[in-house]
Amino acid sequence: EFTKLNPIGYAPVLVDGDLVLSDSFAILLAANIVSSSIQPLQNLATLKYIKDKVSPDEQLAFSKHHIEKGFTQFHVLSRLNEANNEIPAFQDAMPEKQPDTPLTSAS
């Protein structure tokens, strides 16, 4: 069954609807978009800087703005994120469902 997606039989293969990427470099390029264009803008050092230099209230807005901007530019990643969020295993793995997640004022 797998060789129908990738005749040479190598992993990985990324399937998104009718789009099938069986080229590791193309998949790594998509991962690089996240690691270089979205993730650095939400790391703890950046958020601490925003909290200290701008305002604690601006942390969430800053992260949300840049993450959404990144996913808007890369619609395939956004569709994958939305689809993954419908999978029970992904829902169970969300940080807020972990026993060691710190309680917030929203909890």
Order of alpha helices (4+ residues) and beta strands (2+ residues): alpha-beta-beta-alpha-alpha-alpha-alpha-alpha
